[in-house]
């Protein structure tokens, strides 16, 4: 029995994580089968640096819609692998400009055909699954309109206001 399937919308996060992990696992298998050392989390940063040449952590976070902390962790991993270099920003001492190293550029060039194949496969799966990307777009819009936090606390307020007030700072 697939417990998550039986829970419907209540298991939304678990189902999304499971699908994401499956996609990442398969991508990792492809890289490994080609003898390429590559971490799936690198893709967004490498791709953006290949397109834009130089970006700051903040610009990458904003473009990829992920946290600065996540970009910083990825940056560190890419620097450790010799694929990215960071330099002082010319006008903002708090920022660092990131760019591909020659090794990083060679890797991106080597991966271009693979990334095209991955994109084609992802489009094929999306179509086969009934254009789930459009559904994910609607999900993101719904969550931007009202977060899960707001929705859950609203439900708690309606169901058990005592539980909700007991957990508030300063409540006795």
C-alpha positions in Angstrom: 0.0 0.0 0.0 1.2 3.5 -0.8 0.4 5.5 2.3 1.0 8.9 0.7 -1.5 8.2 -2.1 -4.2 7.3 0.4 -3.8 10.7 2.1 -4.6 12.8 -1.0 -3.9 16.5 -0.5 -2.7 15.9 3.1 0.4 14.3 1.7 1.1 17.0 -0.9 4.6 17.8 0.5 5.5 14.2 0.8 4.4 13.4 -2.8 6.3 16.4 -4.2 9.5 15.4 -2.3 9.2 11.8 -3.5 8.8 12.8 -7.1 11.6 15.4 -6.8 13.9 12.7 -5.3 13.1 10.3 -8.0 13.9 12.8 -10.7 17.1 13.8 -9.0 18.1 10.1 -8.5 17.6 9.4 -12.2 19.6 12.5 -13.2 22.4 11.5 -10.9 22.4 8.0 -12.5 22.7 9.5 -15.9 25.7 11.7 -14.9 27.3 8.7 -13.2 26.7 6.4 -16.2 28.6 9.0 -18.4 31.4 9.2 -15.9 30.6 12.8 -15.0 30.9 14.0 -11.4 27.9 16.3 -11.0 25.6 17.3 -8.2 22.0 18.0 -9.4 21.8 21.0 -7.1 24.5 22.7 -9.2 22.4 22.9 -12.4 20.6 26.2 -11.7 23.7 28.1 -10.7 25.9 26.7 -13.5 23.2 27.3 -16.1 22.6 30.9 -15.0 26.3 31.6 -14.9 26.7 30.1 -18.4 23.9 32.4 -19.6 24.8 35.6 -17.7 28.6 35.1 -17.3 28.7 36.9 -13.9 26.1 37.1 -11.1 26.0 37.7 -7.4 24.5 35.3 -4.8 21.6 37.7 -4.4 20.9 37.8 -8.1 21.1 34.0 -8.4 18.7 33.6 -5.5 16.3 36.0 -7.0 16.4 34.5 -10.4 16.2 30.9 -9.2 13.6 31.8 -6.5 15.6 30.0 -3.7 17.2 31.3 -0.6 20.6 33.1 -0.5 21.7 30.4 2.0 21.0 27.7 -0.6 22.8 29.6 -3.3 25.8 30.2 -0.9 26.0 26.5 -0.1 25.9 25.6 -3.8 28.5 28.3 -4.5 30.8 26.8 -1.9 30.4 23.3 -3.4 31.0 24.6 -6.9 34.1 26.5 -5.7 35.4 23.4 -4.0 35.0 21.5 -7.2 36.9 24.2 -9.1 33.9 25.1 -11.3 33.1 28.6 -10.0 35.2 31.5 -8.8 34.0 34.4 -6.7 35.5 37.8 -6.8 34.9 41.1 -5.0 32.0 43.1 -6.3 33.3 46.4 -7.7 30.7 48.6 -6.0 29.3 46.6 -3.0 31.7 45.0 -0.5 28.9 42.8 0.9 28.5 41.1 -2.5 30.6 38.7 -4.5 30.6 38.2 -8.2 30.4 34.6 -9.3 31.6 33.3 -12.6 32.6 30.0 -14.2 36.2 29.0 -14.2 37.7 27.6 -17.4 37.0 24.1 -15.9 33.4 25.1 -15.2 33.0 26.4 -18.8 34.3 23.2 -20.2 31.9 21.2 -18.0 28.9 23.3 -19.1 29.9 22.9 -22.8 30.3 19.1 -22.3 26.9 18.9 -20.6 25.0 20.9 -23.2 23.7 17.9 -25.2 22.9 16.0 -22.0 20.9 19.0 -20.7 19.0 19.2 -24.0 18.1 15.5 -23.7 17.1 16.0 -20.1 14.9 18.9 -21.1 13.3 16.8 -23.9 12.6 13.9 -21.4 11.1 16.3 -18.9 8.8 17.8 -21.5 7.8 14.3 -22.5 7.0 13.3 -18.9 5.1 16.6 -18.4 2.9 15.9 -21.4 2.4 12.2 -20.5 1.4 13.3 -16.9 -1.2 15.8 -18.2 0.9 19.0 -18.2 1.7 18.9 -14.5 4.0 21.9 -14.8 1.0 24.1 -15.5 -0.6 22.7 -12.3 2.6 23.4 -10.4 2.4 27.0 -11.7 -1.1 27.2 -10.3 0.1 25.7 -7.0 2.8 28.4 -6.7 0.3 31.1 -7.4 -2.1 29.7 -4.7 0.7 29.6 -2.2 1.9 33.1 -3.0 -1.7 34.3 -2.4 -1.8 32.5 1.0 1.0 30.4 2.5 0.5 27.0 4.0 1.4 28.6 7.3 -1.5 31.0 7.0 -3.9 28.3 5.9 -2.9 25.9 8.7 -3.2 28.5 11.4 -6.5 29.6 10.0 -7.7 26.0 10.2 -6.4 25.7 13.8 -8.2 28.9 14.8 -11.4 27.5 13.5 -11.0 24.0 15.0 -9.1 24.6 18.2 -8.4 28.2 19.1 -7.1 27.1 22.5 -4.3 25.1 21.0 -3.3 28.0 18.7 -3.3 30.5 21.6 -1.4 28.2 23.9 1.5 28.1 21.5 1.8 31.9 21.1 4.8 33.6 22.8 3.8 34.9 26.2 0.8 32.6 26.5 0.5 30.8 29.8 
